[in-house]
Amino acid sequence: MAPTDKPQTHGPAFAAASFDISENDLMIGGLSVRDVVAGTGTPCFLYDAAAMRRAYRDLETALGGFADIYYSVKANPLPAIVSLFRQEGAGAEIASVGEYRAAIKAGVAAENIIFAGPGKGMAELREVIESGIGEIHIESAEEIARIEAIGRPVKASIRINPVPDAQAGAMRMGGKATAFGFDEEELENVLPLFKDARYIDLVGVHIYGGTQILDADMLVSQWRHGISVAARMAEMLGKPLETIDLGGGLGIPYFAGETPLDLAKVAASIPDLKALLNEHPLIAEAHIIIEPGRFLAGSGGLYVAEVNSVKTSRGTTFVVVDGGMHHHLAASGNLGQIVKRNYPIVAPAMMQAEHEETATIVGPLCTPLDTLARNAALPKLKAGDLIAILQSGAYGASASPVGFLSHPAAKEVLVEDGTFEVIGR
Ligand SMILES: *Cc1c(COP(=O)(O)O)cnc(C)c1O
């Protein structure tokens, strides 16, 4: 039986893990989802500020001062979200000048912004260097030449694509051939490229191994590997490093059977990691950076849509809702998912109702790709009822093809302490 042939029932457990439930209502920020969407309309993303702050604080506590947290803006680039993490103490990791502007608008100090990305353009580099930036993470020889041509001093790290045994994650970004950074095995050939650079102050190294890592041991072993690369680089340079960026990629569970990243295990490994740094005098004083996106923003977000119609085709119940892949490509399985599996889904105003049927939830687009869930176990739904997709705070609206079929964008709403506000770009 294909995985999607089984009824998918993990929605209510995921809802209970992240949110309060009051009678029939899924609650967010002290309000019922039903009441919030009565005010905002559907389809919409609802972001629970307290849940996002909690994710940040849990991670910060687990890190025990080992690393500074930079929020990876591409996970959810709304300035209000970036600002929330800035208030918690995060810097910003950006991948475009648009994200730079979002971070500045959110009040992140320029020196707390770092910039990675395989194809940084001249205009982008010029804007961030002239306006101020913490560090640029250099990924090509051309980038070195562009920065030199701009002719203003800037701090930089080398982005390294790690060797295969150090990689992990569902969507691999390191280890095999990639456009991201320089291959680890080329390090000795890369450093000479900086020899004549007059404006680039090479202060560190950046290693990002992979996204959606749920295994704490895997994560920590990547970090250990990153530290060993940093030690090697510092020796080759013959000077201490100021920063070591160990990447993002901390996962959150989405699918039946997945469990959260074990932060207690991460915390337990911190003394060892600190000892490892102290073994190498040239990196012992370096600031460690981690740059998660999904882990910080993902679990605090819901995508809510209203049922438009319910119909049966050759034995399958289709629930057509007013939102779809144009807002939430990842939930439709079209953003790098290999086996199509359901995101956790619930009926947020019927939390006590029996799960009477399994239904395929589809959006309004004229393509079978616009399927939000298959064989989801849900209460019996009718037009006007609500569905909510959980784990939708990261890689949602901004990672979706909103122009396809020309429906309006989803509203995005921040809920905190019993009030809500539509937040825009
Ligand atoms: C996307 C990205 C991140 C964030 O990844 P998550 O899996 O969301 O933590 C961090 N660093 C870089 C360089 C990225 O491209």
The ligand as an ORCA input file, in Angstrom:
! r2SCAN-3c Opt
* xyz 0 1
  C      17.932     28.302      3.932
  C      19.186     28.516      4.680
  C      19.195     28.425      6.074
  C      17.994     28.038      6.887
  O      17.683     26.712      6.717
  P      16.605     25.994      7.694
  O      16.591     24.610      7.199
  O      15.328     26.724      7.519
  O      17.141     26.139      9.076
  C      20.383     28.706      6.721
  N      21.488     29.042      6.042
  C      21.531     29.129      4.713
  C      22.782     29.512      4.037
  C      20.377     28.863      3.978
  O      20.422     28.929      2.657
*
